[in-house]
Structure formats: C-alpha cells, structure tokens
C-alpha cells in the first residue's frame, strides 16, 4: 500500500472526503476510529478519524481487470 498525505486519490483523482466510496470495515480505537473504505476506482483505503478529522493514511492500487476463462 502507498502512504498518502494528499487530498485526492492518485489513481482516479477523486477527492478523499467525497463520495463515492464503500465502507468495508470500521473499528474503534483509543484515539478515534479506523475505517477501511474502497474508492470509486476500486482502491482500498485506510482512513483514520480522530480529533484532527478524517484522513487517508494508506491506500492500494485499484485492482487489475480480471479476464474470464471464456474470453481466452
């Protein structure tokens, strides 16, 4: 995963604070909350929500397109 400090997805340019994203999982922590989300492009993101707000602290690349066996 790539650590990020910017406000946009480096793969599709979508703003980190905007929709669309899918919440995959969320967990309370001593400092706030950790939320795993999926960007509109498919990139998996780790978001931290605490007293400083929400920020994406890590993200993956979007998944590679899958080819089906029928198309081979």
C-alpha positions as CSV (number, residue, x, y, z in Angstrom):
1,X,0.0,0.0,0.0
2,X,1.1,3.5,-0.7
3,X,1.0,6.1,2.2
4,X,-0.7,9.3,1.2
5,X,-0.9,12.7,2.6
6,X,-2.7,14.4,-0.3
7,X,-6.4,15.1,-0.6
8,X,-7.1,13.2,-3.8
9,X,-6.8,9.6,-5.0
10,X,-3.6,9.4,-7.0
11,X,-5.3,6.8,-9.3
12,X,-8.5,8.5,-10.3
13,X,-8.3,12.0,-8.8
14,X,-11.4,11.7,-6.7
15,X,-11.3,13.9,-3.5
16,X,-10.7,11.8,-0.4
17,X,-13.5,13.5,1.5
18,X,-16.1,13.0,-1.2
19,X,-18.4,10.1,-2.3
20,X,-18.4,7.6,-3.8
21,X,-16.7,5.1,-1.6
22,X,-17.8,1.9,0.1
23,X,-17.2,1.3,3.8
24,X,-15.7,-2.1,4.0
25,X,-15.0,-2.2,7.8
26,X,-14.7,0.1,10.7
27,X,-13.1,-0.3,14.2
28,X,-13.0,1.9,17.2
29,X,-9.5,2.7,18.6
30,X,-8.3,4.5,21.7
31,X,-7.7,7.6,19.6
32,X,-10.9,7.5,17.5
33,X,-11.8,5.2,14.6
34,X,-10.1,3.4,11.8
35,X,-12.2,2.8,8.7
36,X,-11.4,0.7,5.7
37,X,-13.1,2.0,2.5
38,X,-13.0,1.4,-1.2
39,X,-12.7,4.4,-3.6
40,X,-14.8,4.6,-6.7
41,X,-11.9,3.4,-8.7
42,X,-11.5,0.3,-6.5
43,X,-8.5,1.4,-4.5
44,X,-8.7,0.1,-0.9
45,X,-8.1,2.9,1.7
46,X,-7.4,3.1,5.4
47,X,-9.0,6.2,6.9
48,X,-8.3,7.5,10.4
49,X,-11.0,9.5,12.1
50,X,-9.9,11.3,15.3
51,X,-9.8,14.8,16.9
52,X,-8.0,16.1,13.9
53,X,-10.6,15.0,11.4
54,X,-10.5,12.3,8.7
55,X,-7.5,11.5,6.6
56,X,-6.5,8.7,4.3
57,X,-3.3,7.2,5.8
58,X,-2.8,4.3,3.3
59,X,-4.2,3.0,0.0
60,X,-3.7,0.3,-2.5
61,X,-3.7,0.4,-6.3
62,X,-7.0,-0.3,-8.0
63,X,-7.5,-4.0,-8.8
64,X,-6.3,-5.2,-12.2
65,X,-9.1,-6.1,-14.6
66,X,-9.8,-9.8,-14.4
67,X,-10.1,-11.8,-17.6
68,X,-12.5,-14.7,-17.7
69,X,-11.7,-18.1,-18.9
70,X,-14.4,-17.9,-21.5
71,X,-12.6,-15.0,-23.2
72,X,-9.4,-16.9,-23.7
